[in-house]
């Protein structure tokens, strides 16, 4: 077994509970699908959100997806001048049972954050 880190990010249309939870579900669904993630092998998930997203915790959406036993933490992203607005980021620590090359997922305007990884989403 090996420990891997999987990254992802997505932008939200607005600062609302519905928009944050929907964007989180969309991002996590893509990460789960592309990496064949099993919640029993997820060690932890860390979410960060830009300061303009404060209507909901992203972890709420993941718990609603049935991942109630995974430790999760939601943090506010450091403010950087001219940073991408309304952006959710995630870092997943995963225990892979077989060799796995992580597929990082960047959706929406967040593709501009890591264009070198965003191409993996196509």
C-alpha positions as CSV (number, residue, x, y, z in Angstrom):
1,X,0.0,0.0,0.0
2,X,1.1,3.5,-0.6
3,X,-0.1,6.9,0.5
4,X,-1.0,9.3,-2.3
5,X,-2.3,12.9,-2.4
6,X,-5.0,13.9,-4.9
7,X,-5.8,17.5,-5.7
8,X,-8.8,19.2,-7.1
9,X,-10.5,22.6,-7.5
10,X,-13.7,24.1,-8.8
11,X,-15.3,27.5,-8.9
12,X,-18.8,28.2,-7.7
13,X,-21.3,30.4,-9.5
14,X,-22.3,32.2,-6.3
15,X,-21.9,32.2,-2.5
16,X,-25.0,30.1,-1.6
17,X,-25.4,26.9,0.2
18,X,-26.9,25.2,-2.9
19,X,-24.0,26.4,-5.2
20,X,-21.3,25.4,-2.7
21,X,-22.8,21.9,-2.1
22,X,-23.4,21.4,-5.8
23,X,-19.9,22.4,-6.8
24,X,-18.5,20.1,-4.1
25,X,-20.5,17.2,-5.3
26,X,-19.5,17.8,-8.9
27,X,-15.8,18.0,-8.0
28,X,-15.9,15.0,-5.7
29,X,-17.8,12.9,-8.1
30,X,-15.2,13.5,-10.8
31,X,-12.4,12.7,-8.4
32,X,-14.1,9.5,-7.2
33,X,-14.8,8.4,-10.8
34,X,-11.3,9.2,-12.3
35,X,-9.4,7.8,-9.3
36,X,-11.8,4.9,-8.4
37,X,-11.8,6.1,-4.8
38,X,-13.1,3.9,-2.1
39,X,-14.1,5.8,1.1
40,X,-12.6,3.0,3.2
41,X,-9.2,3.9,1.9
42,X,-9.5,7.7,2.3
43,X,-7.3,8.8,5.2
44,X,-8.6,12.5,5.2
45,X,-10.0,15.2,3.1
46,X,-9.0,18.9,3.5
47,X,-11.2,21.5,1.8
48,X,-10.3,25.2,1.4
49,X,-12.5,28.0,0.2
50,X,-11.8,31.5,-0.8
51,X,-13.0,34.1,1.7
52,X,-16.0,35.0,-0.6
53,X,-17.5,31.4,0.0
54,X,-18.9,31.2,3.4
55,X,-22.5,30.0,3.0
56,X,-21.8,26.3,3.6
57,X,-19.1,23.8,4.5
58,X,-18.0,21.6,1.5
59,X,-17.7,18.6,3.8
60,X,-21.5,18.6,4.2
61,X,-21.9,17.6,0.6
62,X,-19.5,14.7,0.9
63,X,-21.3,13.5,4.0
64,X,-24.5,13.6,2.1
65,X,-22.8,11.4,-0.5
66,X,-22.5,8.7,2.2
67,X,-18.9,9.4,3.3
68,X,-19.8,9.9,6.9
69,X,-16.7,8.1,8.4
70,X,-14.0,10.1,6.5
71,X,-12.3,12.8,8.6
72,X,-12.7,16.1,6.8
73,X,-11.6,19.6,7.6
74,X,-12.8,22.9,6.0
75,X,-10.5,25.9,6.0
76,X,-10.5,29.4,4.6
77,X,-8.0,29.9,1.8
78,X,-5.3,32.5,2.3
79,X,-6.3,35.8,0.5
80,X,-4.0,36.7,-2.3
81,X,-4.5,39.8,-4.4
82,X,-6.2,39.1,-7.7
83,X,-6.7,35.4,-6.8
84,X,-9.4,33.4,-8.4
85,X,-12.8,34.2,-6.8
86,X,-15.4,31.7,-5.4
87,X,-12.9,28.8,-5.6
88,X,-13.1,25.5,-3.6
89,X,-10.0,23.4,-3.4
90,X,-9.5,19.9,-2.0
91,X,-6.6,17.7,-1.0
92,X,-7.4,14.0,-0.5
93,X,-5.0,11.7,1.3
94,X,-5.6,8.2,0.0
95,X,-4.1,4.8,0.8
96,X,-3.8,3.0,-2.5
97,X,-3.9,-0.8,-2.5
98,X,-2.3,-1.0,-5.9
99,X,0.0,1.4,-7.9
100,X,-2.0,4.5,-8.6
101,X,-1.0,7.6,-10.6
102,X,-3.4,10.2,-9.2
103,X,-5.7,12.0,-11.5
104,X,-6.1,15.6,-10.3
105,X,-9.3,17.3,-11.3
106,X,-9.7,21.0,-12.0
107,X,-13.1,22.2,-13.2
108,X,-14.7,25.5,-14.3
109,X,-12.5,28.5,-14.0
110,X,-10.2,26.6,-11.6
111,X,-8.6,25.0,-14.7
112,X,-6.5,28.2,-14.9
113,X,-4.9,27.3,-11.5
114,X,-3.1,24.2,-12.9
115,X,-3.4,24.0,-16.6
116,X,-0.8,21.3,-16.5
117,X,-3.2,19.1,-14.6
118,X,-6.5,20.4,-16.0
119,X,-5.8,18.6,-19.3
120,X,-6.4,15.3,-17.4
121,X,-10.1,16.2,-17.1
122,X,-10.8,15.8,-20.8
